[in-house]
Amino acid sequence: MARSPKEILYCEVCGQPIHGPVYRAEVDGVEMNLCPSCYVKLSRSGRAVLIRSRKPKAGVKKRPQPPRRTSRILEALELVEDYYERIRQARTSLGWTQAALAQRLRISESMLRKIESGKMKPSIDLAKKMERILKIKLLEPVEIEEEEDFTAPPGTLTLGDIVIVRRDEE
């Protein structure tokens, strides 16, 4: 970071004047000027990430990127009813202990015990991971019905009857 000889910058963490290089870093989501000492301490703990300058190289022109196409298809999945039996059967057929499967899934053994006993349902993400590791089917697509128009019965108060919407005048 270039600065004039008379300009003194202060570390935004410790408040001391910065003698030597100034580190422009992101600390917990905030861009800050740091002294070398604070930068080293915070970067070791993983809280500070150095911000690289975004200056384009001389003579190099960047080609415009085509706009990204994003798919807005929502996937509705539901856990099968006998998920816990399928998980237990697949695990035992592979010859794995609960500890071995829990380690592969990166969850605790007690959580796996609860899932295999049917006391707890795994999240959709965890179920997908189990499907991939155990090579079984735990999730099935769900048909989403269109929502019906809801009309409150006569004489029932609704939020629209009570709320007064204020609009800022321009």
MOGI-V556710 format. One record per backbone hydrogen bond with DSSP energy under -0.5 kcal/mol. CO is the residue of the C=O (numbers start at 1). NH is the residue of the N-H. If there is no record, write none. Layout:
co: <CO & CO>
nh: <NH & NH>
This chain:
co: <4 & 7 & 9 & 11 & 16 & 17 & 18 & 21 & 22 & 23 & 23 & 24 & 25 & 25 & 26 & 26 & 27 & 30 & 32 & 32 & 33 & 34 & 35 & 36 & 37 & 38 & 39 & 40 & 41 & 42 & 42 & 43 & 47 & 49 & 50 & 57 & 59 & 68 & 72 & 74 & 75 & 76 & 78 & 80 & 82 & 83 & 84 & 85 & 86 & 87 & 88 & 89 & 90 & 91 & 91 & 92 & 97 & 98 & 99 & 100 & 101 & 102 & 102 & 108 & 109 & 110 & 111 & 112 & 113 & 114 & 114 & 114 & 115 & 123 & 124 & 125 & 126 & 127 & 128 & 129 & 130 & 131 & 131 & 136 & 138 & 140 & 143 & 149 & 153 & 158 & 158 & 159 & 159 & 163 & 164>
nh: <7 & 9 & 18 & 15 & 11 & 19 & 20 & 23 & 24 & 25 & 34 & 51 & 27 & 32 & 28 & 49 & 30 & 27 & 25 & 34 & 12 & 23 & 39 & 40 & 41 & 42 & 43 & 44 & 45 & 47 & 48 & 46 & 28 & 26 & 52 & 60 & 61 & 70 & 74 & 76 & 77 & 142 & 140 & 83 & 86 & 87 & 88 & 89 & 90 & 91 & 92 & 93 & 94 & 95 & 96 & 95 & 101 & 102 & 103 & 104 & 105 & 106 & 107 & 112 & 113 & 114 & 115 & 116 & 117 & 118 & 119 & 120 & 118 & 127 & 128 & 129 & 130 & 131 & 132 & 133 & 134 & 135 & 136 & 138 & 80 & 78 & 145 & 151 & 156 & 161 & 162 & 162 & 163 & 165 & 166>
